Amino acid sequence: FALTLPSETVIAEQMDVIDPQAIHAVRQFLRRSLAARLRTDWEVAYQDNRTPGDYSPDALSAGRRGLKNLALSYLMELDDSDAHQLAQTQYDNANNMTDRLAGLVALTNSSAPGRADALARFYEEFAGEALVIDKWFMLQANARTTDVAAVRTLMQHPAFTLKNPNRARSLLFGFCNGNPARFHAPDGSGYQFWAEQVIALNALNPQVAARLARSLDRWRKYAPALQDKMRAALKQVADTRNLSKDVAEVVTKALSN
């Protein structure tokens, strides 16, 4: 949709010097401004594009669901009780995964009181479906409230294991590659976490570790204060004993560029 703003990652690719915190702040300011100024329009778009009745995968219905869920995402930027109730009602009453996930993502990125309960109920309902639980981990990894401490907590969940490549990708890649404002925290905690996980994965699955290692391969494009912390994390990985050829190639190339 034309109303969908470029992601923070896409915006970063256009910058000479990348400042993830500034990009996040400006993008969120724009989303909140559009939400507030166009609130009535978003509410009308949401109501006019509901698809009552049995689920249909046809193109028209899919397009209406997409526009409705985009409207919901903007309304949730207001983070008020009306928006919370709209997302909660959609989550509770959804008869398809598209709307269920959209409602859950909206709740997860808000201060809605039903946020934790919705996440718990979703897990309980779909605990036996691996691909759906991968999405459950990923949407939490991408959430704007998720920091390193929250990811570490999720890693303690019984359904998480680094030995499962898809599960590792959903959470670790979801955070390191899909949540730039939190991953690139000014204190460098995201980079320390990244180094720990690359080293841990190196012993289990060097190919997955090498792909995660690429999260910092453009470190010289970032603001100087972040560069120093990124370089330290890269050197920590590079100095690890028994480093696989795949990972060593990525970090050595990054440090030498």
C-alpha positions as a Markdown table, in Angstrom:
| # | Residue | x | y | z |
|---|---|---|---|---|
| 1 | Phe | 0.0 | 0.0 | 0.0 |
| 2 | Ala | 1.1 | 3.6 | -0.6 |
| 3 | Leu | 0.2 | 4.3 | 3.0 |
| 4 | Thr | 2.8 | 1.8 | 4.3 |
| 5 | Leu | 6.0 | 3.7 | 5.3 |
| 6 | Pro | 9.4 | 2.3 | 4.4 |
| 7 | Ser | 10.8 | 0.1 | 7.1 |
| 8 | Glu | 13.6 | 1.4 | 9.4 |
| 9 | Thr | 16.0 | -1.0 | 7.6 |
| 10 | Val | 15.1 | 0.4 | 4.2 |
| 11 | Ile | 15.5 | 3.9 | 5.4 |
| 12 | Ala | 18.9 | 3.0 | 6.9 |
| 13 | Glu | 20.0 | 1.8 | 3.5 |
| 14 | Gln | 19.6 | 5.3 | 2.1 |
| 15 | Met | 21.7 | 7.0 | 4.8 |
| 16 | Asp | 25.3 | 7.9 | 4.6 |
| 17 | Val | 25.6 | 7.5 | 8.3 |
| 18 | Ile | 23.1 | 5.3 | 10.0 |
| 19 | Asp | 21.6 | 6.4 | 13.4 |
| 20 | Pro | 19.0 | 3.7 | 14.3 |
| 21 | Gln | 17.6 | 5.7 | 17.2 |
| 22 | Ala | 17.0 | 8.8 | 15.1 |
| 23 | Ile | 15.4 | 6.8 | 12.3 |
| 24 | His | 13.1 | 5.0 | 14.7 |
| 25 | Ala | 12.1 | 8.3 | 16.5 |
| 26 | Val | 11.3 | 10.1 | 13.2 |
| 27 | Arg | 9.4 | 7.2 | 11.7 |
| 28 | Gln | 7.3 | 6.7 | 14.8 |
| 29 | Phe | 6.6 | 10.4 | 15.0 |
| 30 | Leu | 5.3 | 10.3 | 11.5 |
| 31 | Arg | 3.2 | 7.2 | 12.2 |
| 32 | Arg | 1.7 | 8.8 | 15.3 |
| 33 | Ser | 1.0 | 12.1 | 13.4 |
| 34 | Leu | -0.7 | 10.2 | 10.6 |
| 35 | Ala | -2.7 | 8.2 | 13.1 |
| 36 | Ala | -3.9 | 11.3 | 15.0 |
| 37 | Arg | -4.6 | 13.6 | 12.0 |
| 38 | Leu | -6.4 | 10.9 | 10.1 |
| 39 | Arg | -8.1 | 9.0 | 12.9 |
| 40 | Thr | -11.6 | 9.2 | 11.5 |
| 41 | Asp | -10.3 | 8.1 | 8.1 |
| 42 | Trp | -8.6 | 5.1 | 9.6 |
| 43 | Glu | -11.7 | 4.2 | 11.6 |
| 44 | Val | -13.8 | 4.3 | 8.5 |
| 45 | Ala | -11.3 | 2.3 | 6.5 |
| 46 | Tyr | -11.3 | -0.3 | 9.2 |
| 47 | Gln | -15.0 | -0.7 | 9.4 |
| 48 | Asp | -15.6 | -0.5 | 5.6 |
| 49 | Asn | -13.1 | -3.3 | 4.9 |
| 50 | Arg | -14.2 | -5.9 | 7.4 |
| 51 | Thr | -14.9 | -9.2 | 5.8 |
| 52 | Pro | -17.8 | -10.9 | 7.9 |
| 53 | Gly | -18.8 | -14.4 | 7.3 |
| 54 | Asp | -16.7 | -17.4 | 6.3 |
| 55 | Tyr | -13.1 | -16.8 | 5.4 |
| 56 | Ser | -12.3 | -16.5 | 1.7 |
| 57 | Pro | -8.8 | -16.4 | 0.2 |
| 58 | Asp | -9.8 | -14.5 | -2.9 |
| 59 | Ala | -7.8 | -11.4 | -4.0 |
| 60 | Leu | -10.6 | -8.9 | -3.1 |
| 61 | Ser | -11.1 | -10.3 | 0.4 |
| 62 | Ala | -7.3 | -10.5 | 1.0 |
| 63 | Gly | -6.9 | -6.9 | -0.1 |
| 64 | Arg | -9.7 | -5.7 | 2.2 |
| 65 | Arg | -8.1 | -7.6 | 5.1 |
| 66 | Gly | -4.8 | -6.0 | 4.3 |
| 67 | Leu | -6.2 | -2.4 | 4.3 |
| 68 | Lys | -8.2 | -3.1 | 7.4 |
| 69 | Asn | -5.2 | -4.4 | 9.3 |
| 70 | Leu | -3.1 | -1.4 | 8.1 |
| 71 | Ala | -5.7 | 0.9 | 9.5 |
| 72 | Leu | -5.6 | -1.0 | 12.8 |
| 73 | Ser | -1.8 | -0.7 | 13.0 |
| 74 | Tyr | -2.1 | 3.1 | 12.6 |
| 75 | Leu | -4.9 | 3.4 | 15.1 |
| 76 | Met | -2.8 | 1.4 | 17.6 |
| 77 | Glu | -0.2 | 4.2 | 17.4 |
| 78 | Leu | -2.6 | 6.2 | 19.5 |
| 79 | Asp | -2.3 | 3.6 | 22.2 |
| 80 | Asp | -5.6 | 4.5 | 23.8 |
| 81 | Ser | -8.4 | 2.3 | 25.2 |
| 82 | Asp | -10.5 | 2.5 | 22.1 |
| 83 | Ala | -7.7 | 1.3 | 19.9 |
| 84 | His | -6.8 | -1.4 | 22.5 |
| 85 | Gln | -10.4 | -2.7 | 22.4 |
| 86 | Leu | -10.5 | -2.8 | 18.6 |
| 87 | Ala | -7.3 | -4.9 | 18.5 |
| 88 | Gln | -8.5 | -7.1 | 21.3 |
| 89 | Thr | -11.9 | -7.7 | 19.7 |
| 90 | Gln | -10.3 | -8.5 | 16.4 |
| 91 | Tyr | -7.9 | -11.0 | 18.1 |
| 92 | Asp | -10.7 | -12.7 | 20.0 |
| 93 | Asn | -13.1 | -13.0 | 17.1 |
| 94 | Ala | -10.8 | -13.6 | 14.2 |
| 95 | Asn | -11.7 | -16.6 | 12.0 |
| 96 | Asn | -8.4 | -16.6 | 10.1 |
| 97 | Met | -4.7 | -16.5 | 10.9 |
| 98 | Thr | -4.1 | -13.2 | 9.0 |
| 99 | Asp | -6.5 | -11.3 | 11.2 |
| 100 | Arg | -5.5 | -13.2 | 14.4 |
| 101 | Leu | -1.8 | -12.4 | 13.9 |
| 102 | Ala | -2.6 | -8.7 | 12.9 |
| 103 | Gly | -4.5 | -8.3 | 16.2 |
| 104 | Leu | -1.8 | -10.0 | 18.2 |
| 105 | Val | 1.0 | -7.9 | 16.6 |
| 106 | Ala | -1.1 | -4.7 | 17.3 |
| 107 | Leu | -1.5 | -5.7 | 20.9 |
| 108 | Thr | 2.1 | -6.7 | 21.3 |
| 109 | Asn | 3.3 | -3.3 | 20.1 |
| 110 | Ser | 1.1 | -1.4 | 22.6 |
| 111 | Ser | 0.5 | -1.0 | 26.3 |
| 112 | Ala | -2.9 | -2.8 | 26.0 |
| 113 | Pro | -3.8 | -4.6 | 29.3 |
| 114 | Gly | -4.6 | -7.7 | 27.3 |
| 115 | Arg | -1.2 | -8.0 | 25.7 |
| 116 | Ala | 0.3 | -10.7 | 27.9 |
| 117 | Asp | -2.9 | -12.8 | 28.0 |
| 118 | Ala | -3.3 | -12.7 | 24.2 |
| 119 | Leu | 0.3 | -13.9 | 23.7 |
| 120 | Ala | -0.2 | -16.7 | 26.3 |
| 121 | Arg | -3.5 | -17.8 | 24.8 |
| 122 | Phe | -2.0 | -17.8 | 21.3 |
| 123 | Tyr | 0.8 | -20.1 | 22.4 |
| 124 | Glu | -1.5 | -22.5 | 24.2 |
| 125 | Glu | -3.8 | -22.7 | 21.1 |
| 126 | Phe | -1.0 | -23.3 | 18.6 |
| 127 | Ala | 1.7 | -25.0 | 20.7 |
| 128 | Gly | 1.6 | -28.1 | 18.4 |
| 129 | Glu | 2.2 | -26.1 | 15.2 |
| 130 | Ala | 5.9 | -25.4 | 14.8 |
| 131 | Leu | 5.6 | -22.8 | 12.0 |
| 132 | Val | 3.0 | -20.8 | 13.9 |
| 133 | Ile | 5.1 | -20.8 | 17.0 |
| 134 | Asp | 8.0 | -19.6 | 15.0 |
| 135 | Lys | 5.8 | -16.6 | 14.0 |
| 136 | Trp | 4.9 | -16.2 | 17.7 |
| 137 | Phe | 8.6 | -15.9 | 18.7 |
| 138 | Met | 9.3 | -13.6 | 15.7 |
| 139 | Leu | 6.6 | -11.1 | 16.4 |
| 140 | Gln | 7.8 | -10.7 | 19.9 |
| 141 | Ala | 11.4 | -10.3 | 18.7 |
| 142 | Asn | 10.2 | -7.5 | 16.3 |
| 143 | Ala | 8.2 | -5.7 | 19.0 |
| 144 | Arg | 9.3 | -2.2 | 19.7 |
| 145 | Thr | 9.2 | -2.9 | 23.5 |
| 146 | Thr | 11.5 | -5.9 | 23.2 |
| 147 | Asp | 15.1 | -5.4 | 24.4 |
| 148 | Val | 17.9 | -7.8 | 25.0 |
| 149 | Ala | 16.6 | -8.7 | 28.4 |
| 150 | Ala | 13.3 | -9.7 | 26.9 |
| 151 | Val | 14.9 | -11.8 | 24.2 |
| 152 | Arg | 17.0 | -13.6 | 26.9 |
| 153 | Thr | 13.8 | -14.3 | 28.8 |
| 154 | Leu | 12.2 | -15.7 | 25.6 |
| 155 | Met | 15.2 | -18.0 | 25.1 |
| 156 | Gln | 14.3 | -19.6 | 28.4 |
| 157 | His | 10.9 | -20.6 | 27.0 |
| 158 | Pro | 10.5 | -24.4 | 26.8 |
| 159 | Ala | 9.6 | -24.1 | 23.1 |
| 160 | Phe | 12.9 | -22.4 | 22.3 |
| 161 | Thr | 16.2 | -24.1 | 21.4 |
| 162 | Leu | 19.2 | -23.0 | 19.5 |
| 163 | Lys | 19.4 | -26.5 | 18.0 |
| 164 | Asn | 16.3 | -25.8 | 15.9 |
| 165 | Pro | 17.4 | -23.5 | 13.0 |
| 166 | Asn | 14.0 | -22.1 | 12.3 |
| 167 | Arg | 13.4 | -21.3 | 16.0 |
| 168 | Ala | 16.8 | -19.7 | 16.3 |
| 169 | Arg | 16.1 | -17.6 | 13.1 |
| 170 | Ser | 12.6 | -16.6 | 14.3 |
| 171 | Leu | 13.9 | -15.1 | 17.6 |
| 172 | Leu | 17.6 | -14.2 | 17.1 |
| 173 | Phe | 17.4 | -13.0 | 13.5 |
| 174 | Gly | 14.0 | -11.4 | 14.3 |
| 175 | Phe | 15.7 | -9.3 | 17.0 |
| 176 | Cys | 19.1 | -8.6 | 15.4 |
| 177 | Asn | 17.8 | -8.0 | 11.9 |
| 178 | Gly | 14.2 | -7.0 | 12.5 |
| 179 | Asn | 14.3 | -4.7 | 15.5 |
| 180 | Pro | 17.1 | -2.2 | 14.7 |
| 181 | Ala | 16.2 | 0.4 | 17.3 |
| 182 | Arg | 16.5 | -2.1 | 20.1 |
| 183 | Phe | 19.3 | -4.2 | 18.7 |
| 184 | His | 21.4 | -1.1 | 18.1 |
| 185 | Ala | 20.9 | 0.1 | 21.7 |
| 186 | Pro | 23.4 | 2.9 | 22.6 |
| 187 | Asp | 24.9 | 0.8 | 25.4 |
| 188 | Gly | 26.0 | -1.9 | 23.0 |
| 189 | Ser | 24.1 | -4.6 | 24.8 |
| 190 | Gly | 22.6 | -5.8 | 21.5 |
| 191 | Tyr | 26.1 | -6.4 | 20.1 |
| 192 | Gln | 27.3 | -8.3 | 23.1 |
| 193 | Phe | 24.2 | -10.5 | 22.8 |
| 194 | Trp | 24.8 | -10.9 | 19.1 |
| 195 | Ala | 28.4 | -12.1 | 19.8 |
| 196 | Glu | 27.3 | -14.6 | 22.4 |
| 197 | Gln | 24.7 | -16.1 | 20.1 |
| 198 | Val | 27.0 | -16.3 | 17.1 |
| 199 | Ile | 29.6 | -18.1 | 19.2 |
| 200 | Ala | 27.0 | -20.4 | 20.6 |
| 201 | Leu | 25.5 | -21.2 | 17.2 |
| 202 | Asn | 29.0 | -21.7 | 15.7 |
| 203 | Ala | 29.3 | -24.9 | 17.8 |
| 204 | Leu | 25.8 | -26.1 | 16.7 |
| 205 | Asn | 25.2 | -24.9 | 13.2 |
| 206 | Pro | 28.0 | -22.9 | 11.5 |
| 207 | Gln | 25.9 | -22.0 | 8.5 |
| 208 | Val | 23.2 | -20.4 | 10.6 |
| 209 | Ala | 25.9 | -18.7 | 12.8 |
| 210 | Ala | 27.5 | -17.3 | 9.6 |
| 211 | Arg | 24.1 | -15.8 | 8.5 |
| 212 | Leu | 23.6 | -14.2 | 11.9 |
| 213 | Ala | 27.2 | -12.9 | 11.8 |
| 214 | Arg | 26.3 | -10.9 | 8.8 |
| 215 | Ser | 24.1 | -8.6 | 11.0 |
| 216 | Leu | 27.2 | -6.5 | 11.6 |
| 217 | Asp | 28.9 | -6.7 | 8.2 |
| 218 | Arg | 28.0 | -3.0 | 7.4 |
| 219 | Trp | 29.2 | -1.7 | 10.8 |
| 220 | Arg | 31.3 | 1.1 | 9.3 |
| 221 | Lys | 28.1 | 2.8 | 8.0 |
| 222 | Tyr | 26.9 | 3.5 | 11.6 |
| 223 | Ala | 27.5 | 6.4 | 13.8 |
| 224 | Pro | 31.0 | 6.4 | 15.4 |
| 225 | Ala | 29.8 | 5.7 | 18.9 |
| 226 | Leu | 28.1 | 2.5 | 17.7 |
| 227 | Gln | 31.0 | 1.6 | 15.5 |
| 228 | Asp | 33.3 | 1.2 | 18.4 |
| 229 | Lys | 31.0 | -1.3 | 20.2 |
| 230 | Met | 30.3 | -3.2 | 16.9 |
| 231 | Arg | 34.0 | -3.6 | 16.3 |
| 232 | Ala | 34.5 | -4.9 | 19.8 |
| 233 | Ala | 31.8 | -7.5 | 19.3 |
| 234 | Leu | 33.2 | -8.5 | 15.9 |
| 235 | Lys | 36.7 | -8.9 | 17.4 |
| 236 | Gln | 35.2 | -11.0 | 20.3 |
| 237 | Val | 33.8 | -13.5 | 17.7 |
| 238 | Ala | 36.9 | -13.4 | 15.6 |
| 239 | Asp | 39.1 | -14.3 | 18.6 |
| 240 | Thr | 37.0 | -17.3 | 19.5 |
| 241 | Arg | 38.8 | -20.6 | 19.4 |
| 242 | Asn | 37.6 | -23.3 | 17.0 |
| 243 | Leu | 35.7 | -20.7 | 14.9 |
| 244 | Ser | 34.2 | -22.3 | 11.8 |
| 245 | Lys | 35.4 | -21.3 | 8.4 |
| 246 | Asp | 32.0 | -19.9 | 7.5 |
| 247 | Val | 31.8 | -17.6 | 10.5 |
| 248 | Ala | 35.5 | -16.7 | 10.4 |
| 249 | Glu | 35.1 | -15.6 | 6.8 |
| 250 | Val | 32.2 | -13.2 | 7.6 |
| 251 | Val | 33.7 | -11.5 | 10.6 |
| 252 | Thr | 37.2 | -11.3 | 9.2 |
| 253 | Lys | 35.9 | -9.7 | 6.0 |
| 254 | Ala | 33.8 | -7.3 | 8.0 |
| 255 | Leu | 36.8 | -6.2 | 10.2 |
| 256 | Ser | 39.1 | -5.8 | 7.2 |
| 257 | Asn | 36.7 | -3.7 | 5.0 |
